[in-house]
Amino acid sequence: MSVADEEWTQRGIDVNTPSVARLYDYYLGGKDNFPSDRLAAEEILSVVPEVRIAARENRAFLGRAVRFLAEEGIEQFLDIGTGLPTQGNVHEVAQEIRPDARVAYIDNDPIVLAHARALLRGIKGEVTVASGDLRQPEEILQTPEVRKHLDFSKPVAVLLVAIMHFITEADDPRRIVTTLRDALPSGSYLVLSHGTHDNRTEAAKKGTKVYERANSPLVLRSRTEIRELFDGFELVNPGLVWLPEWRPDDFPLYDDPSQALIVCGVGRKP
Ligand SMILES: C[S@@+](CC[C@H](N)C(=O)[O-])C[C@H]1O[C@@H](n2cnc3c(N)ncnc32)[C@H](O)[C@@H]1O
């Protein structure tokens, strides 16, 4: 174990169990991962090499969606499952268009929180970070940092980007989204991306198997099931589509958009 890994262990970070946040960091070419993560990630990439591009497409979608919402006048963002800080973080994208945009970052992975807090040190008060578990959405909504930071009498965009596929059926994904939706005023938005097994079913099974030893299992769903998560929201154009198909502003990274493995959409609460 390297000195750095030992330091993390002393801070209570489990470096031996692959973490979904660190796996994603590895796909994106980040450095905040440990040997257990790299081994699992390489195993996944050997069966589903598109995962690396899917991760990049997912970040690109997140950026386009936040830009779209800021242009629509949204000034408040609740980003649940924010991930390790990388390029194009939500506050950076939103504040390019709305310098006063407020962002609350939530994650349940201690290493994500440690890095996010370090990144945000020295940033002015429009951004906050707090620990929270999406499986308890009521608690997230009541978190003092969230309540202090966001005004739920005005529209808020809730970002559930590449996180709902870590929620099992036992944790009732539809209830989670409904709880968040009911706390939002009219004119609020849901941004969601989610892995699907509709294509590449065999490879998806093998990839899912590797995630069984990670800190969260991977639960891929059908497009129909993912569409149901937007219940009570009106999908904005172009609806629920593969990542590169959502309001593209650049050339796609590949010809077949289904290779992005993840579908996405943005819904508006009427
Ligand atoms: C694949 S990353 C996505 C990061 C970012 N949203 C993006 O799309 O670029 C998933 C993130 O969700 C977090 N996560 C997974 N399950 C969670 C839960 N139940 N509650 C809060 N965060 C969770 C992980 O720690 C990780 O940071």
The ligand as a Gaussian input file, in Angstrom:
#p B3LYP/6-31G(d) Opt

LIG

0 1
 C      -20.996000       7.454000     -11.726000
 S      -20.814000       8.697000     -10.532000
 C      -21.659000      10.037000     -11.334000
 C      -21.055000      11.382000     -11.011000
 C      -21.743000      12.588000     -11.671000
 N      -23.145000      12.678000     -11.290000
 C      -21.633000      12.504000     -13.169000
 O      -22.597000      12.054000     -13.794000
 O      -20.592000      12.852000     -13.733000
 C      -22.021000       8.227000      -9.302000
 C      -21.906000       8.990000      -8.011000
 O      -23.060000       8.685000      -7.200000
 C      -22.644000       8.466000      -5.865000
 N      -23.647000       7.600000      -5.223000
 C      -23.936000       6.295000      -5.483000
 N      -24.948000       5.873000      -4.702000
 C      -25.308000       6.931000      -3.939000
 C      -26.305000       7.131000      -2.935000
 N      -27.137000       6.142000      -2.569000
 N      -26.413000       8.339000      -2.343000
 C      -25.568000       9.369000      -2.691000
 N      -24.605000       9.234000      -3.635000
 C      -24.472000       8.036000      -4.254000
 C      -21.280000       7.836000      -5.973000
 O      -20.518000       7.996000      -4.802000
 C      -20.699000       8.601000      -7.158000
 O      -20.035000       9.751000      -6.728000

